[in-house]
Amino acid sequence: MEKEQIIDELKEKLIAVMEKDICKREKTGVLYSGGVDSSLLAYIAKQKVNDVMCYTASLNESGLSTPKDLEAAKEGAQKYGFKLRVRTINLNELEKLIPKVMKIINSSNVVKVGVAIPLYLAMEEAKKDGVLCLISGIGSEEIFAGYERHAKASDINKECREGLKNIKERDLDRDNSVAKYFGIELKTPLLDKELVEFALEIPGEYKINNNQNKLILRETAIKIGLDEETAMLKKRGAQYGSGFDKGIQKLAKKNGFKFKSEYLKSLNVFF
């Protein structure tokens, strides 16, 4: 199949899966970071549902730079006319929140906690708004080759399949635990079975090169309606883009720990 044909078919499948997966409720929310995944899902949702609200969360602490995800989310919302709800907390608030989040996700893993914190805050805001269904872009990195390990792999799609085997334990259990805590339904359209099967057949060279990852998705996003700046934006993980990983590091140092993992374990949440 030619590349342009793949892009056309991927476009149709992405729109179809969103039509199927968009919550059949009065209000729909999107977990939003301003990157290609969440921008694309929010863009499609806005075409299909009247009332779509985007949610983002970040650390706001004096002396620290504005988190990249907050900058990207505000810029994207203004550019595409998305309604955006922003939740920020400071370092003191973060210190109080960490043990609570650890209990909810039943983990002291640094990455899981760092990702769960902005998720918790975004969902808390959604619940206040009466939004009981949120759309997540999780799965994009796996099926469209978004990680460094994909670039190093001799067989890109094989690496994608291997990553998908662990996505429940690594990501979904965490996210669903937070969603359950708030009584929110979490939708993951990019993990739709038919879409995943199609994506895993796309040639690896169309997905990643030395300069960019998730290439085929980015090119398809442009065809759907995103501009090149948004579609090609390079982003780090949620824990970094939101500033919460840096916040955990500062709290670890404040409490006399060299490593974030030691600090989290010291909280004795599970004892």
PASEBA-1860 file (N, C-alpha, C; in nm, 3 decimals):
! residues 271
1> MEKEQIID> 0.084/-0.119/0.000/0.000/0.000/0.000/0.089/0.126/0.000 ~ 0.058/0.220/-0.089/0.135/0.344/-0.096/0.112/0.430/0.029 ~ 0.211/0.513/0.058/0.205/0.595/0.179/0.081/0.683/0.182 ~ 0.049/0.750/0.072/-0.068/0.839/0.068/-0.197/0.761/0.091 ~ -0.202/0.640/0.042/-0.319/0.556/0.063/-0.332/0.517/0.210 ~ -0.217/0.490/0.274/-0.216/0.458/0.417/-0.267/0.577/0.498 ~ -0.220/0.697/0.463/-0.263/0.818/0.533/-0.412/0.839/0.519 ~ -0.464/0.819/0.399/-0.609/0.836/0.376/-0.690/0.736/0.458
9> ELKEKLIA> -0.643/0.612/0.462/-0.715/0.510/0.537/-0.703/0.533/0.687 ~ -0.585/0.575/0.731/-0.566/0.604/0.873/-0.655/0.721/0.916 ~ -0.667/0.820/0.832/-0.755/0.934/0.859/-0.898/0.886/0.880 ~ -0.947/0.803/0.791/-1.083/0.750/0.803/-1.102/0.670/0.931 ~ -1.002/0.589/0.965/-1.012/0.504/1.083/-1.008/0.587/1.212 ~ -0.926/0.689/1.215/-0.918/0.775/1.334/-1.050/0.848/1.357 ~ -1.108/0.900/1.251/-1.237/0.969/1.264/-1.346/0.871/1.304 ~ -1.344/0.753/1.243/-1.447/0.651/1.273/-1.440/0.605/1.418
17> VMEKDICK> -1.318/0.584/1.467/-1.304/0.534/1.604/-1.344/0.641/1.704 ~ -1.323/0.767/1.671/-1.367/0.874/1.759/-1.518/0.887/1.758 ~ -1.579/0.868/1.643/-1.726/0.871/1.635/-1.786/0.759/1.719 ~ -1.717/0.647/1.721/-1.764/0.532/1.798/-1.734/0.548/1.946 ~ -1.622/0.612/1.977/-1.572/0.615/2.114/-1.605/0.743/2.191 ~ -1.649/0.846/2.120/-1.686/0.968/2.190/-1.804/0.938/2.281 ~ -1.796/0.987/2.402/-1.897/0.956/2.502/-2.035/1.005/2.461 ~ -2.132/0.920/2.476/-2.268/0.956/2.442/-2.334/1.024/2.561
25> REKTGVLY> -2.272/1.134/2.603/-2.323/1.209/2.717/-2.329/1.356/2.682 ~ -2.387/1.432/2.774/-2.403/1.575/2.749/-2.268/1.645/2.739 ~ -2.172/1.603/2.821/-2.040/1.668/2.822/-1.930/1.566/2.797 ~ -1.832/1.608/2.718/-1.717/1.523/2.689/-1.589/1.600/2.720 ~ -1.492/1.531/2.779/-1.365/1.595/2.809/-1.249/1.525/2.740 ~ -1.142/1.600/2.720/-1.020/1.545/2.661/-0.903/1.577/2.753 ~ -0.823/1.476/2.786/-0.700/1.499/2.862/-0.601/1.562/2.764 ~ -0.564/1.686/2.789/-0.497/1.766/2.686/-0.359/1.818/2.729
33> SGGVDSSL> -0.261/1.796/2.641/-0.125/1.845/2.669/-0.073/1.937/2.560 ~ -0.149/1.951/2.451/-0.106/2.035/2.340/-0.023/1.964/2.236 ~ 0.008/1.835/2.260/0.084/1.756/2.162/-0.005/1.703/2.052 ~ 0.053/1.629/1.960/-0.021/1.583/1.843/-0.135/1.489/1.880 ~ -0.114/1.399/1.978/-0.217/1.300/2.012/-0.342/1.367/2.067 ~ -0.325/1.444/2.174/-0.442/1.506/2.237/-0.502/1.616/2.150 ~ -0.418/1.686/2.074/-0.471/1.790/1.985/-0.557/1.729/1.875 ~ -0.511/1.617/1.821/-0.586/1.550/1.715/-0.720/1.498/1.767
41> LAYIAKQK> -0.718/1.435/1.885/-0.842/1.381/1.941/-0.939/1.494/1.977 ~ -0.886/1.603/2.032/-0.971/1.717/2.065/-1.028/1.782/1.939 ~ -0.946/1.788/1.835/-0.989/1.849/1.708/-1.104/1.769/1.647 ~ -1.089/1.637/1.645/-1.196/1.553/1.589/-1.321/1.562/1.677 ~ -1.301/1.556/1.809/-1.414/1.562/1.902/-1.492/1.691/1.885 ~ -1.421/1.801/1.864/-1.486/1.931/1.849/-1.576/1.936/1.726 ~ -1.542/1.856/1.625/-1.625/1.850/1.504/-1.752/1.769/1.526 ~ -1.747/1.680/1.625/-1.856/1.584/1.644/-1.948/1.615/1.762
49> VNDVMCYT> -1.894/1.685/1.863/-1.969/1.711/1.985/-1.968/1.860/2.014 ~ -2.080/1.913/2.054/-2.088/2.057/2.080/-2.007/2.100/2.202 ~ -2.016/2.023/2.309/-1.957/2.064/2.436/-1.835/1.978/2.470 ~ -1.717/2.022/2.427/-1.593/1.950/2.456/-1.502/2.041/2.539 ~ -1.458/1.990/2.653/-1.368/2.067/2.738/-1.234/1.993/2.748 ~ -1.125/2.066/2.732/-0.991/2.008/2.745/-0.937/2.038/2.885 ~ -0.865/1.941/2.940/-0.812/1.954/3.075/-0.661/1.932/3.077 ~ -0.590/2.021/3.145/-0.447/2.004/3.162/-0.409/2.047/3.304
57> ASLNESGL> -0.301/1.991/3.354/-0.256/2.023/3.490/-0.105/2.035/3.492 ~ -0.054/2.123/3.579/0.091/2.141/3.586/0.132/2.200/3.720 ~ 0.262/2.197/3.743/0.319/2.256/3.864/0.342/2.404/3.842 ~ 0.304/2.484/3.939/0.325/2.629/3.932/0.398/2.672/4.058 ~ 0.528/2.683/4.047/0.610/2.713/4.165/0.705/2.827/4.134 ~ 0.712/2.922/4.223/0.801/3.036/4.206/0.945/2.988/4.188 ~ 1.011/3.043/4.088/1.150/3.006/4.062/1.166/2.898/3.958 ~ 1.056/2.833/3.923/1.061/2.729/3.820/0.999/2.782/3.691
65> STPKDLEA> 1.051/2.738/3.579/0.998/2.783/3.450/0.859/2.724/3.426 ~ 0.783/2.788/3.340/0.649/2.740/3.307/0.660/2.604/3.239 ~ 0.589/2.502/3.286/0.595/2.369/3.225/0.559/2.372/3.076 ~ 0.630/2.294/2.997/0.611/2.293/2.852/0.470/2.254/2.811 ~ 0.410/2.157/2.883/0.275/2.113/2.846/0.173/2.225/2.865 ~ 0.192/2.306/2.968/0.100/2.417/2.993/0.111/2.519/2.880 ~ 0.233/2.549/2.838/0.252/2.643/2.727/0.187/2.589/2.600 ~ 0.212/2.461/2.571/0.159/2.400/2.448/0.007/2.392/2.453
73> AKEGAQKY> -0.049/2.360/2.570/-0.195/2.346/2.583/-0.263/2.481/2.561 ~ -0.209/2.586/2.620/-0.269/2.718/2.604/-0.261/2.765/2.459 ~ -0.147/2.739/2.397/-0.129/2.778/2.257/-0.223/2.701/2.166 ~ -0.235/2.569/2.190/-0.322/2.486/2.108/-0.468/2.523/2.125 ~ -0.509/2.550/2.249/-0.649/2.586/2.276/-0.686/2.716/2.204 ~ -0.594/2.812/2.207/-0.620/2.939/2.140/-0.625/2.921/1.989 ~ -0.535/2.840/1.938/-0.523/2.819/1.794/-0.646/2.749/1.735 ~ -0.697/2.646/1.807/-0.805/2.565/1.753/-0.941/2.593/1.817
81> GFKLRVRT> -0.945/2.689/1.907/-1.072/2.724/1.969/-1.123/2.621/2.068 ~ -1.030/2.548/2.132/-1.071/2.450/2.233/-1.103/2.521/2.364 ~ -1.204/2.474/2.433/-1.227/2.520/2.570/-1.123/2.450/2.657 ~ -1.055/2.528/2.740/-0.946/2.471/2.820/-0.962/2.503/2.968 ~ -0.954/2.399/3.048/-0.954/2.416/3.194/-0.814/2.377/3.243 ~ -0.748/2.471/3.311/-0.612/2.450/3.361/-0.613/2.438/3.513 ~ -0.544/2.337/3.564/-0.529/2.321/3.708/-0.381/2.324/3.742 ~ -0.343/2.415/3.829/-0.203/2.421/3.874/-0.198/2.410/4.025
89> INLNELEK> -0.091/2.352/4.075/-0.067/2.346/4.220/0.079/2.381/4.246 ~ 0.108/2.423/4.368/0.246/2.456/4.404/0.313/2.338/4.473 ~ 0.437/2.357/4.513/0.517/2.248/4.570/0.458/2.197/4.703 ~ 0.406/2.287/4.785/0.346/2.245/4.912/0.223/2.159/4.889 ~ 0.143/2.198/4.792/0.024/2.120/4.759/0.062/1.984/4.701 ~ 0.167/1.984/4.620/0.216/1.859/4.562/0.261/1.762/4.671 ~ 0.330/1.815/4.771/0.380/1.731/4.881/0.264/1.661/4.953 ~ 0.154/1.728/4.968/0.036/1.669/5.034/-0.036/1.571/4.943
97> LIPKVMKI> -0.031/1.597/4.813/-0.105/1.514/4.717/-0.037/1.381/4.688 ~ 0.095/1.378/4.688/0.168/1.258/4.647/0.124/1.132/4.720 ~ 0.117/1.131/4.854/0.075/1.006/4.921/-0.065/0.960/4.881 ~ -0.153/1.055/4.858/-0.290/1.021/4.818/-0.291/0.953/4.681 ~ -0.214/1.008/4.590/-0.207/0.950/4.455/-0.142/0.812/4.459 ~ -0.039/0.797/4.541/0.028/0.668/4.554/-0.069/0.561/4.602 ~ -0.154/0.597/4.696/-0.253/0.500/4.746/-0.352/0.461/4.637 ~ -0.396/0.560/4.561/-0.495/0.534/4.456/-0.441/0.439/4.351
105> INSSNVVK> -0.315/0.460/4.310/-0.259/0.375/4.204/-0.183/0.256/4.260 ~ -0.174/0.250/4.393/-0.107/0.138/4.461/0.036/0.118/4.410 ~ 0.110/0.228/4.404/0.248/0.220/4.353/0.331/0.337/4.404 ~ 0.461/0.308/4.424/0.556/0.414/4.457/0.655/0.434/4.341 ~ 0.625/0.374/4.227/0.710/0.389/4.109/0.713/0.536/4.065 ~ 0.832/0.590/4.048/0.849/0.732/4.019/0.774/0.775/3.893 ~ 0.787/0.698/3.787/0.721/0.733/3.662/0.570/0.726/3.676 ~ 0.520/0.619/3.737/0.375/0.605/3.752/0.316/0.716/3.837
113> VGVAIPLY> 0.384/0.751/3.944/0.336/0.859/4.030/0.341/0.992/3.956 ~ 0.450/1.015/3.884/0.466/1.140/3.810/0.362/1.161/3.703 ~ 0.318/1.053/3.640/0.213/1.061/3.538/0.075/1.070/3.602 ~ 0.056/0.999/3.712/-0.075/0.994/3.777/-0.115/1.128/3.839 ~ -0.018/1.209/3.880/-0.049/1.336/3.945/-0.123/1.433/3.852 ~ -0.072/1.464/3.731/-0.150/1.552/3.642/-0.283/1.489/3.600 ~ -0.284/1.357/3.590/-0.408/1.287/3.557/-0.511/1.308/3.667 ~ -0.467/1.292/3.792/-0.556/1.312/3.907/-0.613/1.453/3.906
121> LAMEEAKK> -0.529/1.553/3.888/-0.572/1.691/3.892/-0.668/1.725/3.778 ~ -0.639/1.673/3.660/-0.727/1.697/3.545/-0.864/1.634/3.568 ~ -0.863/1.512/3.622/-0.989/1.444/3.647/-1.068/1.510/3.760 ~ -0.997/1.564/3.857/-1.065/1.635/3.965/-1.140/1.756/3.910 ~ -1.077/1.827/3.816/-1.142/1.941/3.753/-1.261/1.897/3.669 ~ -1.244/1.787/3.595/-1.352/1.736/3.512/-1.474/1.699/3.597 ~ -1.447/1.636/3.710/-1.556/1.595/3.800/-1.632/1.718/3.851 ~ -1.560/1.824/3.881/-1.624/1.949/3.925/-1.715/2.004/3.816
129> DGVLCLIS> -1.676/1.985/3.691/-1.754/2.035/3.577/-1.870/1.943/3.540 ~ -1.879/1.830/3.608/-1.983/1.734/3.573/-1.950/1.652/3.449 ~ -1.822/1.653/3.410/-1.777/1.571/3.297/-1.738/1.434/3.351 ~ -1.813/1.334/3.314/-1.790/1.200/3.367/-1.730/1.105/3.264 ~ -1.682/1.161/3.154/-1.620/1.080/3.049/-1.506/1.159/2.989 ~ -1.387/1.101/2.990/-1.268/1.168/2.939/-1.200/1.084/2.832 ~ -1.152/1.151/2.729/-1.081/1.085/2.620/-0.931/1.099/2.642 ~ -0.859/0.988/2.631/-0.715/0.985/2.650/-0.646/0.939/2.521
137> GIGSEEIF> -0.528/0.995/2.496/-0.451/0.956/2.377/-0.355/0.843/2.403 ~ -0.370/0.774/2.516/-0.279/0.665/2.548/-0.283/0.557/2.440 ~ -0.168/0.502/2.410/-0.158/0.399/2.306/-0.087/0.449/2.182 ~ -0.086/0.580/2.163/-0.024/0.638/2.044/0.125/0.604/2.034 ~ 0.195/0.616/2.146/0.339/0.590/2.145/0.369/0.446/2.103 ~ 0.284/0.355/2.147/0.307/0.213/2.116/0.275/0.179/1.972 ~ 0.160/0.220/1.923/0.121/0.172/1.789/0.186/0.253/1.675 ~ 0.228/0.378/1.707/0.289/0.460/1.602/0.439/0.484/1.623
145> AGYERHAK> 0.499/0.411/1.718/0.644/0.415/1.742/0.691/0.552/1.793 ~ 0.657/0.579/1.920/0.690/0.708/1.976/0.806/0.709/2.075 ~ 0.865/0.593/2.100/0.971/0.585/2.200/1.109/0.568/2.136 ~ 1.212/0.599/2.214/1.349/0.586/2.165/1.381/0.441/2.130 ~ 1.323/0.348/2.205/1.350/0.207/2.178/1.298/0.165/2.040 ~ 1.197/0.235/1.990/1.147/0.204/1.855/1.251/0.244/1.751 ~ 1.318/0.357/1.774/1.419/0.404/1.680/1.539/0.310/1.675 ~ 1.565/0.243/1.787/1.680/0.152/1.795/1.647/0.010/1.749
153> ASDINKEC> 1.518/-0.020/1.735/1.475/-0.157/1.704/1.505/-0.195/1.559 ~ 1.545/-0.319/1.540/1.567/-0.369/1.403/1.434/-0.397/1.334 ~ 1.333/-0.432/1.413/1.197/-0.455/1.362/1.103/-0.366/1.443 ~ 1.065/-0.253/1.386/0.988/-0.152/1.458/0.851/-0.203/1.502 ~ 0.781/-0.270/1.412/0.647/-0.319/1.447/0.651/-0.432/1.549 ~ 0.756/-0.510/1.546/0.772/-0.613/1.649/0.787/-0.546/1.785 ~ 0.864/-0.438/1.790/0.883/-0.363/1.915/0.751/-0.299/1.960 ~ 0.672/-0.253/1.864/0.540/-0.198/1.896/0.452/-0.305/1.961
161> REGLKNIK> 0.453/-0.424/1.905/0.371/-0.533/1.959/0.418/-0.572/2.099 ~ 0.548/-0.575/2.120/0.601/-0.610/2.251/0.558/-0.508/2.356 ~ 0.561/-0.381/2.319/0.520/-0.276/2.411/0.373/-0.284/2.447 ~ 0.291/-0.322/2.350/0.147/-0.334/2.374/0.115/-0.445/2.475 ~ 0.200/-0.546/2.479/0.177/-0.657/2.573/0.181/-0.608/2.718 ~ 0.258/-0.502/2.743/0.278/-0.454/2.880/0.199/-0.328/2.913 ~ 0.119/-0.280/2.818/0.055/-0.150/2.837/-0.048/-0.150/2.949 ~ -0.112/-0.263/2.972/-0.213/-0.269/3.079/-0.147/-0.248/3.215
169> ERDLDRDN> -0.044/-0.329/3.241/0.022/-0.321/3.372/0.098/-0.189/3.387 ~ 0.158/-0.141/3.276/0.243/-0.023/3.283/0.163/0.107/3.288 ~ 0.055/0.115/3.212/-0.018/0.242/3.196/-0.167/0.236/3.229 ~ -0.236/0.139/3.172/-0.382/0.138/3.183/-0.432/0.117/3.325 ~ -0.368/0.027/3.399/-0.411/0.003/3.537/-0.399/0.131/3.620 ~ -0.291/0.204/3.600/-0.270/0.332/3.669/-0.381/0.431/3.635 ~ -0.402/0.451/3.505/-0.500/0.551/3.461/-0.642/0.514/3.501 ~ -0.674/0.386/3.489/-0.808/0.343/3.525/-0.833/0.350/3.675
177> SVAKYFGI> -0.727/0.334/3.754/-0.742/0.346/3.900/-0.780/0.489/3.938 ~ -0.717/0.587/3.873/-0.750/0.727/3.901/-0.891/0.758/3.852 ~ -0.924/0.708/3.733/-1.058/0.731/3.678/-1.166/0.671/3.769 ~ -1.141/0.551/3.818/-1.236/0.485/3.907/-1.255/0.565/4.036 ~ -1.147/0.622/4.087/-1.154/0.701/4.209/-1.253/0.817/4.194 ~ -1.254/0.877/4.075/-1.343/0.991/4.051/-1.477/0.951/3.988 ~ -1.494/0.824/3.960/-1.617/0.780/3.896/-1.628/0.828/3.753 ~ -1.513/0.835/3.687/-1.507/0.884/3.549/-1.479/0.768/3.454
185> ELKTPLLD> -1.545/0.771/3.339/-1.520/0.671/3.235/-1.405/0.721/3.146 ~ -1.302/0.642/3.133/-1.187/0.679/3.053/-1.192/0.608/2.918 ~ -1.196/0.687/2.813/-1.201/0.632/2.677/-1.062/0.637/2.615 ~ -1.023/0.529/2.550/-0.890/0.520/2.486/-0.906/0.482/2.339 ~ -0.950/0.576/2.254/-0.979/0.543/2.114/-0.860/0.491/2.035 ~ -0.737/0.530/2.074/-0.620/0.485/1.999/-0.582/0.340/2.030 ~ -0.655/0.279/2.123/-0.635/0.137/2.151/-0.750/0.054/2.097 ~ -0.831/0.114/2.011/-0.937/0.039/1.944/-0.876/-0.077/1.865
193> KELVEFAL> -0.934/-0.194/1.878/-0.876/-0.316/1.821/-0.849/-0.303/1.670 ~ -0.946/-0.254/1.597/-0.931/-0.243/1.452/-0.823/-0.142/1.415 ~ -0.818/-0.031/1.487/-0.716/0.070/1.461/-0.577/0.017/1.493 ~ -0.564/-0.053/1.606/-0.435/-0.110/1.646/-0.386/-0.209/1.541 ~ -0.475/-0.297/1.496/-0.436/-0.397/1.395/-0.389/-0.330/1.266 ~ -0.458/-0.224/1.226/-0.418/-0.151/1.106/-0.282/-0.084/1.126 ~ -0.266/-0.019/1.241/-0.141/0.053/1.269/-0.021/-0.039/1.272 ~ -0.040/-0.160/1.323/0.071/-0.254/1.335/0.113/-0.313/1.200
201> EIPGEYKI> 0.036/-0.286/1.096/0.072/-0.330/0.962/0.136/-0.218/0.880 ~ 0.138/-0.098/0.933/0.201/0.014/0.862/0.353/-0.006/0.865 ~ 0.420/0.001/0.752/0.566/-0.019/0.750/0.638/0.071/0.849 ~ 0.736/0.014/0.918/0.808/0.087/1.021/0.875/0.213/0.972 ~ 0.922/0.212/0.848/0.992/0.331/0.796/0.899/0.451/0.779 ~ 0.767/0.427/0.777/0.671/0.536/0.770/0.641/0.593/0.910 ~ 0.686/0.524/1.012/0.655/0.564/1.149/0.765/0.647/1.215 ~ 0.889/0.616/1.185/0.998/0.680/1.260/1.124/0.689/1.175
209> NNNQNKLI> 1.197/0.800/1.194/1.328/0.815/1.130/1.423/0.880/1.229 ~ 1.538/0.924/1.184/1.638/0.980/1.275/1.596/1.113/1.336 ~ 1.500/1.180/1.273/1.462/1.314/1.319/1.328/1.321/1.391 ~ 1.238/1.227/1.363/1.103/1.239/1.414/1.040/1.102/1.439 ~ 0.953/1.094/1.542/0.878/0.972/1.568/0.732/0.991/1.528 ~ 0.655/0.886/1.531/0.511/0.888/1.500/0.481/0.965/1.369 ~ 0.570/0.949/1.272/0.561/1.028/1.149/0.427/1.012/1.078 ~ 0.382/0.890/1.060/0.259/0.865/0.983/0.139/0.928/1.053
217> LRETAIKI> 0.138/0.925/1.185/0.029/0.988/1.259/0.036/1.140/1.243 ~ 0.154/1.196/1.249/0.171/1.342/1.236/0.126/1.390/1.098 ~ 0.163/1.314/0.995/0.124/1.352/0.859/-0.026/1.338/0.841 ~ -0.084/1.237/0.904/-0.229/1.219/0.896/-0.300/1.331/0.971 ~ -0.244/1.373/1.084/-0.303/1.483/1.162/-0.311/1.611/1.080 ~ -0.208/1.636/1.000/-0.209/1.754/0.913/-0.320/1.743/0.810 ~ -0.339/1.623/0.758/-0.444/1.603/0.658/-0.582/1.620/0.720 ~ -0.594/1.587/0.848/-0.724/1.601/0.916/-0.752/1.747/0.949
225> GLDEETAM> -0.646/1.826/0.976/-0.672/1.967/1.000/-0.576/2.039/1.093 ~ -0.485/1.968/1.158/-0.388/2.035/1.244/-0.282/2.104/1.158 ~ -0.224/2.212/1.210/-0.116/2.274/1.134/0.014/2.198/1.162 ~ 0.116/2.228/1.081/0.241/2.153/1.090/0.311/2.174/1.223 ~ 0.302/2.293/1.280/0.367/2.321/1.408/0.314/2.228/1.518 ~ 0.183/2.215/1.526/0.122/2.127/1.626/0.151/1.981/1.596 ~ 0.134/1.943/1.471/0.150/1.803/1.432/0.292/1.753/1.454 ~ 0.390/1.839/1.436/0.529/1.797/1.445/0.594/1.830/1.581
233> LKKRGAQY> 0.515/1.882/1.674/0.569/1.919/1.804/0.627/1.799/1.878 ~ 0.752/1.810/1.921/0.815/1.704/1.999/0.787/1.727/2.146 ~ 0.745/1.623/2.214/0.710/1.636/2.355/0.772/1.525/2.437 ~ 0.786/1.554/2.566/0.836/1.453/2.659/0.716/1.393/2.732 ~ 0.744/1.295/2.819/0.638/1.230/2.893/0.562/1.328/2.981 ~ 0.439/1.291/3.020/0.352/1.378/3.097/0.417/1.423/3.228 ~ 0.494/1.335/3.290/0.555/1.369/3.418/0.658/1.481/3.403 ~ 0.721/1.489/3.286/0.820/1.594/3.259/0.753/1.721/3.207
241> GSGFDKGI> 0.664/1.704/3.110/0.596/1.819/3.049/0.511/1.898/3.146 ~ 0.460/1.831/3.249/0.375/1.898/3.349/0.457/1.962/3.461 ~ 0.584/1.925/3.470/0.671/1.979/3.573/0.670/1.901/3.703 ~ 0.588/1.796/3.712/0.575/1.725/3.839/0.694/1.635/3.870 ~ 0.764/1.586/3.769/0.885/1.508/3.796/0.989/1.597/3.864 ~ 1.002/1.719/3.814/1.096/1.814/3.875/1.051/1.848/4.017 ~ 0.919/1.857/4.037/0.866/1.885/4.169/0.898/1.774/4.268 ~ 0.884/1.651/4.224/0.916/1.536/4.310/1.065/1.537/4.345
249> QKLAKKNG> 1.148/1.571/4.247/1.292/1.580/4.271/1.324/1.686/4.376 ~ 1.259/1.800/4.368/1.282/1.907/4.466/1.237/1.865/4.605 ~ 1.125/1.794/4.613/1.076/1.746/4.743/1.170/1.641/4.801 ~ 1.225/1.557/4.714/1.320/1.456/4.760/1.442/1.524/4.822 ~ 1.495/1.624/4.753/1.612/1.697/4.803/1.580/1.769/4.933 ~ 1.462/1.830/4.939/1.419/1.902/5.059/1.413/1.810/5.181 ~ 1.375/1.685/5.156/1.360/1.589/5.265/1.485/1.504/5.287 ~ 1.594/1.541/5.221/1.722/1.476/5.246/1.750/1.351/5.165
257> FKFKSEYL> 1.680/1.335/5.054/1.701/1.216/4.971/1.767/1.252/4.839 ~ 1.859/1.171/4.796/1.928/1.193/4.669/1.840/1.149/4.553 ~ 1.766/1.041/4.574/1.685/0.984/4.465/1.535/0.999/4.491 ~ 1.461/1.025/4.385/1.315/1.039/4.395/1.253/0.909/4.446 ~ 1.304/0.797/4.401/1.248/0.668/4.442/1.261/0.647/4.592 ~ 1.373/0.688/4.649/1.393/0.676/4.794/1.294/0.763/4.871 ~ 1.272/0.882/4.820/1.177/0.974/4.884/1.036/0.916/4.884 ~ 0.992/0.866/4.770/0.856/0.812/4.762/0.838/0.691/4.854
265> KSLNVFF> 0.937/0.604/4.857/0.929/0.486/4.944/0.929/0.526/5.092 ~ 0.994/0.636/5.124/1.003/0.681/5.263/0.869/0.727/5.319 ~ 0.774/0.754/5.230/0.644/0.803/5.275/0.561/0.695/5.343 ~ 0.604/0.569/5.327/0.540/0.455/5.394/0.389/0.450/5.374 ~ 0.348/0.481/5.253/0.205/0.483/5.220/0.140/0.346/5.237 ~ 0.217/0.242/5.209/0.157/0.108/5.206/0.179/0.029/5.334 ~ 0.217/0.098/5.442/0.245/0.027/5.567/0.157/0.079/5.680
END
